[in-house]
């Protein structure tokens, strides 16, 4: 014989779960439940920033890092040395970043993280 209390408890859990999923879905995404979905191929990788808002550029290649900071007098290299940066180079790097598009997706199992 089934217990009405147990049935009520299961119904309540299902109602709360569906309510939360509906609430997150009404915000237009379920990333709180399943994680952020990958950017589809052909779409821009970065779309949510304006070039004027960039205050720091960090570039890493083969274990070496260069860091550039936007100061009141313009762009300055802060690592690995202190020097001025050509503002045209900063505009070029930011423009390149904004223009990047996803070409293909790699399944998680095929990625070798070092």
N, C-alpha and C positions, 0 to 999 in steps of 0.2 A: 504494500500500500504506500502510495506516495504521500509525502508530508506537504501540506499546504504552505508551511513556513519556508521549507527549502525551495519550493517552486516560486514563492514570492521573492526570496533572496536572489535566486537566479534571474528573475525578471527585473529586479532592481539593478543588478550588476549590468545586465544587457542594456537597460535603459540609460544608465550613466555612461557606459562605453559608447553607445551610439550617439548620445548627446554631445560628448566630448569630440568625437570624430566629426560630427556635423558642425560644431562650433569652429574647429580648426579648418574644416573645408570651406566654411563661409568666409574665412579670411583669405581664401584662394590657394591654400597650400596645406599639405600634410607633412611638411618637413619636420615638424615637432615629433611626429611618430616614426617616420621612415628615414629621416636624414634628407639633406639637400639633394635634389635630383641633379644628374650631370647636365651640363649645357649641351644642347643638341648640336650635331655637326652643322656647320654653316653659320651658326649664330656667333655674335661677338662674345668674347670671353669676359670683358669688363664693360659694363654699360652704366654703372651706378655712380660714377664720379665725374666731376667737371675738371678739366685741366687746371683751372685757376685754383682749385682746392688742394692740389698736390703740394706738400711741404717737404717731403723727403723721398729720395730715390735711392734704392739699395740694389746693387747688381752683384750677383755671386756667380763666379765661373771657376770650375775646377778647384774649389776650396779657397779661393781668394775672393774677398769682398771689398767693394768700393761703395762708399756712402756719400751722398750729396744732400745738402740741406739748403732750403730756401731761406735766406736771411734778409734783413732790411735792405742791404746793398746788392742783392742778387743771389745767384746760386753759388754755394761754396762747397768744395770737397772737404769732407771731415775725416774720412778714413780712406786709405791708409796714410794720407798726408793732408795738411791744411793748404788749400790753394783755391783760386777762383775757378769757376766753371763757366764755360761759354754758354750763355743763355740759349743760343740756338741749338746746342746739343741737348739741353734739358727739354726744350720744346720737341725736338726730334724723338727723344726717348719716350716722352709722354704720348706723343701722337702715334708712335709705333705700337705702344701698349694699347691705346684705345682702338686701334685698327685690327688687333689680333682676332682671328676667327678660329673656331674649333674645326679641325680637319677630320679627326677620327677619334673613336673611343677605344680604350684598352680595357678588357675585362680585368677585374681585380686580381684574379689568379695568375694572369700573365705578367704582372708587374713585378720587377725585381728591385726592391728598395734597398739601397746601400746604406 
